[in-house]
Amino acid sequence: MNQIRLLAKEIGLAGTVTLLSLLSAWTSIYFILEGNAKLAIAFSVLAFLLDTLDGFLARKLGTSSEFGRYLDSMVDAINYSLLAALVTERLLIPNIFGYFIGFLILACGILRLVLFTIKGFKEEGSKLYYVGIITPHLSLAVALIFLISKVISLPEYVSGVILVVLALGQLSTIKTLKTGVLLFWIPVSMLLAIGSFIWLK
């Protein structure tokens, strides 16, 4: 029981939200496997929004910890890398090419998460930067490409090339300002959820 109480204390409110984001991603994966793209995209967006909230809560409550950092990284591997790989292979490019591109997304995503867990942000003066395309944004980009492909009939080879570049970009030295990206991706994620209910069956 002591172990359970200590674990619950380590998890805290922010960690609970992290696990709720994992639940949302798990639900999204379920709907991907069931072939329900509409609900799969909607729950993947919810997972992203909850994952954004957990970091905000940890900073506001002053409960950031090494445990929380590792928990967040482990959950991100499911929430984003595995989820994006499955959307690619099952929904976007459902053939052998999608299978290998999905693996590339998954493998590069996990490698990026390991590097980030070890090295953290890049600091330049008072500003913090992500290095490489981060897994949440790649996952949302995959969902966006899938939605666009349903609206304008995007050829598979075009989607494939874009996804290979994005997958490898996770291991690049591209720098993105930490606070600036959310101003773009939060409204985009909301539009993705709305768009999935409008255009997907």
N, C-alpha and C positions, 0 to 999 in steps of 0.2 A: 504493500500500500504506500509506503514511503516513496518508492520509485515512481509510482503513478502520480502522487502529489507533486513531487519534484518536476516531473515531466509536464504536468499541467501548468505549473508555475513558469516553466521555461517557455511553453507555448504562448501563454497569455492571450490577450485580446487580438493582437496583431497576428499571432500564429494561428489563431482560430479562423481569422479571415483568410489567411493563406490556405488553410485546409478547406474552407468553403470554396475558394477558387479552384482547388484541386477537384472537389466534388462537381463543380460546374464543368470543368474540362473532361472529367470522367463521363458525365452525362452527355457531353458533346460527342465523345468517342463512341458512346453507345448508339447515338443517332446516326453517326457516320456509318457504322457497321450495319445499321438497319436501313440505310439508304435514304434517310430523311435529312436532306441538305439544309432545309429551312431551319429546323430546330438545332441542327448541328452548329450552324453559323451563329445562331442566336446565343447558344450556351457558351460558345467559344468567346464571344464578345463579353458575356457576363464574367467569364473566368479572367479575362484581361482587366476589366474594371475592378474586380475584387482584388486582384494582384496589385493594382495601382493603389488601392485603398490601404492594403496592409502595410506598405512602406510608409505611407503618410501617417498612419496611426502609430507606428513604431517610433517615428521621429517626434511626433507631437507628444507622445506619452513618455518619451525618453527611455524606451524599453529595447532599443536596438542592441543586439547581442550576437556573439559568434554562432550560437545555436540557431538564431533566427536567420542569419545569413546563409547557413548551410541548408536549413529547411527550405528557404525560398529558392535556392539554386536547384535542389532536388525536385521540388514541385514544378519549377519552370521547365525541367526536362520533359515532364509529362504534359503540362499545360500548353507548351508551345512547340517544342521540337517534335515530339511524338504526334501531337495533334496536327501540325502542319504537314508532316510526312504522310499521315493517313488521308488528309484532305487531298493531297497531291495524288496519291496512289489509287484511292477509291473513287474520288469524285472528279478531279480535274484531268488527270492523264491515266485512265484505268487500263494500263497495258504494261509491258515489260520496261518501257522507258520510264514510266511513272514510278515503277517499283524501284529502279536504281536512283532516280532523282529524289524520291522519298527517303531512301537510305542516306543519300548525300546530305539532305537537309537535317536528318536526325543525327548523323555522325558529327557533322560540323557544329551543330547546335550544342551537343554535349561537350565537345572539345572547347567551344567558346565559354560555356558555363564553368568548366573546370578552370580555365585561364582567369576568368573574371573572379571566381571565388578566391583564387590565390593572389591575384594582383590588384583587384579592385579597380577604382576609377583612375583615370589619368588626370593629374592636377596641373593646371597652368595658372599660376597666381591664385586668385580666389575662386576660380571656376573649375568645375568638375566635368569631365568628358567621358562618355562611353567610347571604347575602342572597338571597332568592328560593328557590323549590323547586329543589333541585339535580338535575341530570340522572340520576344513578344512582338516586335515590329515585323519580323519576318513572317510570323504566324498570321498577323493581321493582313500583311501584303498578300499571302497565299489566298486568304479568304476573299480579299478584294479582287484578285485576278480571277478567281473562280466565279464571283458574281458578275464581273465584267464579261467573262466568256459566255455567260448565259444571256447577256443582253445584246452583245454585238458579234457573237460567234467567233471568238478568238481562236485561231488555229493552235493545235496542240504543240507544234514545234516552237511557236512564238512563246507560249507559256513555259515550255520546257527550258528554253534558253534563258529567259528571265529568272526562272527559279534556280537554275544552276549558278548564275551570277550572284543571286541573293544568298544562296547557301554558302558559296565560297567567301562571299563578303563578310560572313560572320567571323572569319579568321583574318580579315584584312586589318589595316591600320587606319581605316576611316574613323574620324573623330566626330562625335555628335554631342552637343551641349546637353548636359543631364536634364535640366529643367525645361529646355525648349521643346523637346520631342513630344511631350504630353499635350502641349497646346495644339499639336497637329493630330495625334493619334486618338485622343479621347473623342473629339467630334467625329472623326472618320469611323471609329468603332461603332458609334451610335448610328451613323448613317448605314453602316454595314448591316446592323441588326434590323433596321427598318427596311432596307433594300431587300434583305433575304425574305421577308414576309411579303413584299410586293412582287418580286420577280421569280422566286423559287416555288416549286410545287411541294 
